[in-house]
């Protein structure tokens, strides 16, 4: 991971904490809607779901499966 990737990762995790649906904006509409509904139920469920989705993507790209 280069410096730009780390910066993007930090911004994404901050978005997970502040406004979870915005952290998954590049995913499918269903994912955004699900995170939004979880966030409506409470800040913690939406944040946890957004963090899980972001961590899953990070592991996917870290393992070299992006191509």
C-alpha positions as CSV (number, residue, x, y, z in Angstrom):
1,X,0.0,0.0,0.0
2,X,1.3,3.4,-0.9
3,X,0.7,6.7,0.9
4,X,-2.3,7.6,-1.2
5,X,-4.0,4.3,-0.4
6,X,-3.4,4.8,3.3
7,X,-4.8,8.3,3.2
8,X,-8.0,7.0,1.4
9,X,-8.3,4.2,3.9
10,X,-8.1,6.7,6.9
11,X,-10.7,9.0,5.3
12,X,-13.0,6.0,4.6
13,X,-12.8,4.8,8.2
14,X,-13.5,8.3,9.5
15,X,-16.5,8.4,7.3
16,X,-17.6,5.1,8.8
17,X,-17.6,6.8,12.2
18,X,-19.2,10.1,11.2
19,X,-21.7,9.1,8.4
20,X,-21.7,5.4,7.6
21,X,-23.7,5.5,4.3
22,X,-21.2,7.9,2.8
23,X,-18.4,5.5,3.6
24,X,-19.9,2.9,1.2
25,X,-20.9,5.3,-1.6
26,X,-19.0,3.3,-4.2
27,X,-20.8,0.1,-3.5
28,X,-24.1,-1.1,-4.8
29,X,-27.4,0.7,-4.1
30,X,-28.5,-2.2,-1.9
31,X,-25.4,-1.9,0.3
32,X,-25.9,1.9,0.7
33,X,-29.6,1.4,1.5
34,X,-28.8,-1.4,4.0
35,X,-26.2,0.8,5.8
36,X,-28.5,3.7,5.8
37,X,-31.3,1.6,7.4
38,X,-28.9,0.3,10.0
39,X,-27.8,3.9,10.7
40,X,-31.5,4.9,11.2
41,X,-31.8,2.2,13.9
42,X,-28.8,3.8,15.7
43,X,-25.4,5.1,15.1
44,X,-23.6,2.0,16.3
45,X,-25.3,-0.6,14.0
46,X,-24.7,1.6,10.9
47,X,-21.1,2.2,11.9
48,X,-20.3,-1.5,12.6
49,X,-21.8,-2.5,9.3
50,X,-19.9,0.1,7.3
51,X,-16.7,-0.8,9.0
52,X,-17.2,-4.5,8.2
53,X,-17.9,-3.7,4.6
54,X,-14.8,-1.5,4.4
55,X,-12.6,-4.1,6.1
56,X,-13.8,-6.8,3.7
57,X,-12.9,-4.7,0.7
58,X,-9.5,-3.9,2.2
59,X,-8.7,-7.6,2.7
60,X,-9.9,-8.4,-0.8
61,X,-7.5,-5.9,-2.4
62,X,-4.7,-6.7,0.1
63,X,-4.7,-10.3,-1.0
64,X,-4.3,-9.3,-4.7
65,X,-7.7,-10.5,-5.9
66,X,-8.6,-7.1,-7.5
67,X,-7.8,-8.2,-11.1
